[in-house]
Amino acid sequence: MGRDKEENEDLIKYAWPQDVWFHVDKLSSAHVYLRLPPSILSWENIPAALLADCAQLVKANSIEGNKRNNLQIVYTPASNLKKTGDMAVGQVSFHRHDKVKRAHVAARENPIVNRLNKTKVERDVDHEAEKASRLREEAAKRRAEAAAKVRL
């Protein structure tokens, strides 16, 4: 999750293909990213409890959204985020609007927000190094898969 619009900008730039982006619709809010574990095969199959956690986290980290009820949270694969040079820092659009889903949040659910805040870990991330490491691991996996096919 981005702490401010500059961090949100880094998260947009270095998001992984399997990341899912969450934001309060039409209001300023944190950008929350969910890195899908291998057990969740598609961004369209996020379990309801996990989706509720992400939606509550976004709502709780929106100054205006946290005060309102009946909000819409938008979410989409990070690869669907569109950033052009004329956009403000932290602002995004979408390549394909049909790949954007919405989740309704009736009200803030303090038990969820409190549970998430108790388990929160803040750390400084070297996004460039993390991306390079991920790309190396993916390339090694592809080479291993190709070598296994050759042996067959």
C-alpha angles and dihedrals in degrees: 000000000000117000093205141355093279091055089045087056091055091048090053091050097046103034116137120238091248094051119111118212122217129192139160106260114250095352135089111264144143118284106240119196125197114202103210114230117225089257090068106067099189140021086235091063101056107147113252094243092052091046089052090050092052093045092050091047091053092046092048090052096052114089093209097029093053089063095050134076127213098037130167118228116201122209135178140155110287088236087066092061113110122204122183129185094250094058123103119252109285094012120125142174131193134260091211121021090196088068093060119097129191132218122196118226111195096187143338111285105210096194090060094043092046092049091050093046091051091056096041116128119191118201138160110248128204095215094185093054092044091052092048091050092049092049091050091050092048092049091049090050092050091049091050091049091049091049091050090053091051091054091055 
